[in-house]
Amino acid sequence: MVRTFLAIDLPGTQRRILEEHQGRWKSTKADVRWIYPSNVHLTLKFLGEIQESSKESVIAVCKEVCCLHRGFSLFLNGTGIFPNFRRPRILWIGIGGETDLLSKLQNSIETALEEKGFPQEDRAFTPHLTVGRVRSPRKLSRLLEVFLKDKIAIEFFTVEEVIVYKSRLTPRGPLYSPLARCPLGPGKMNY
């Protein structure tokens, strides 16, 4: 079995922006497990544990879909929490820019993988970057005060590929290894 997901990576500039902001957020000493900036990515589809034999099919589907979609620009856009303010569990950064093209790409991947037997997600796609997971309420109110008011620098980046990742869970956190890079095409058939 291979724990698998499809994602868009962040360029170094955005990772450095995240690292700066995380420094401020960490200074509140809230009980949060922060995601290393090098592990932050925009998940398009989480497949979970799949058969080793299904891996090549997932890669082929991703490559076929990606070549039908052109590259697009995104930027980091504000902060938020899931599921709600009373019970925050996930701290995230939103995504702005050509999100219509991002949603079309994600929907195409979702549909094509469903045709191969991978069920669609139960909830609608909400593009975000998970940056932290709340472990306890200790100093959480101070963190949320800082986190939710923080302004993320708007700096566009171009999405040119989707990566099929393998994830291995370890006591120190997950380790991600690219299984395949699926370049976006010229967009002639982008719908």
N, C-alpha and C positions, 0 to 999 in steps of 0.2 A: 504494500500500500504506500502511496505517495501523497502527502498533504500538499495540495496544489491551489494556487490562486493566480489570477491575471491582474496585472496592475500597471500603472504609469509611474515611472520613477521621477524624482525631482532632480533638477540640476543642482550643482554645487552652490550656486548663489542662493537659491531658496533654502537649502539645507543650512547655510550659514545664518540666514535670517531666523530660521527656527531655533538654532542654537543660541543666538542672542536673546530671543524672547524667553526660551526655556530657562536661561540663567536668571532672569527676573522672576519668573514664576517659581522656580526652585527656592529662591531666597525667602519665600513665605514659610518654608519648612512644612508645608502641608503634606499629609500622608498620601502621596501619589506615586505610582510607578510610571516614570516618564519613559517615553519611547525614544530611543537614541535617534537623532536626526538622520543617521545613515540607514535606519530601518523604516523611516516614514515614507509611505507611498500612497498613491490614490488607487484603492482597490476597485476594479471593475466587476470582478466575479470571483467569489470564494467557492471553490469546489469541495474543499475538505479532503478527506481520505479517498483517493481513487485507486483503482487497480493499476498496477505498473503497466499492464497492457493497454490501458486507456490513455496513457500519457501522450503517445504519438498522435492519437485522434484529436485530442484537445489542442495540441500544437498546430496540427494541420488546419483545424477549424479557425483558430485564431489568425493564422497567416492568411487564409482565404478571405476572412472578413476584413482584416486590416488593410489589405491591398485595395479594397473598394472605398476606403475613406481617406481623405486628405488630412494632412497635419493641421493643427489649430493651436491657438494661443490661449493660455490660462494664466491666472495669477492667484496668490493667496488672498483670501477675502474675509477678514473678521474671525471672531472666535465664537464658540458655542458649546453647549453641553447636551448630552443625551442621558437619560430620557427626558428629565425636566429639572427645574431649579430646586425642587424640594428633595429630589433623590438623584443628584448628579453622580454618574458612574463613569462617563467617557467625556474627556475634554478634547475638543476638535477645532480645526481651522477650516473655514469654508473655502470654496473655490469660485472664482469669478472668471470672466472672459467669455470665450466662445463655448459656453456650456451647452448650447443647443447641439453643436457638433459632437461634444463629449457624450451627451445623452444618446444621440443617434448611434454612435460607435458602441456604447455600452449595450444598448437595446439590440443591436445587430448581433453582438457576441452572445448575449443572453438567448436570443431566438435560435441562433445556429447551434448552440450547445444543447438547447432543449431538444432539438431535432435528433441529437446524438444520444439522448437519454439522460441528460443532466437537468434536473428540475430547475424551474425558474425560482428566483427569490420570492418570498412572501410579501416583502415590503418594497415600496418604490425606491429607485436608485436616488440617493442623496449624496452628491459628490462632497467628500470631506476627507481630511487627513486626521487620523487619530494621533494625538500627541501625548496623551496621558490617561491612566486608568486610576480612578479614586479607590483607595484601599480602606480609608476610614474618615470620619468627619473631623479628625484632628486638624485644626487651623485651616479648615476648608473655606470658611466664610471669608477669611482674609485673602486666600488665593483667588476665590471667585471674584472678589472686588477688583483685584489686579488683572486677572485673566480676561474678564468680560469687558473691561474698559480698554484693554490693550489695542493699539492700532498697528496692524501688520502693514509693512511697506508694500505698496503695490508695484510689483516688478513682474512684467510679463515673461513667460517662458514658452517655448514652442514644444508641443508634443509631436514626436515623430515616430514613436513606436509604442507597442504594448509588450510587456514582458510576461512570459509564463514562468512562474516561480514555484520552486519546491521549498517547503517550510519544514524545518525540523525543530521541535520543541525541546529546549534544554532548561535546566534549573536556572541558568543565567538569562533566560529569555530566548525567543525564537531566532534561528539562524536561517536566512533566506539565500537560496542559490538559484540563479537564472537557469531554467531548462531551455528556453528559446527566446529570441528577440524577434518580434513580428513587426516589420516596418509598415508604416502607413503609406498608402499609395498616392498617386497624383490627384485623386479625388474625382476622376471623370465620372464615376458611377455613384458618387456620394448623393444620398437622397435624404 
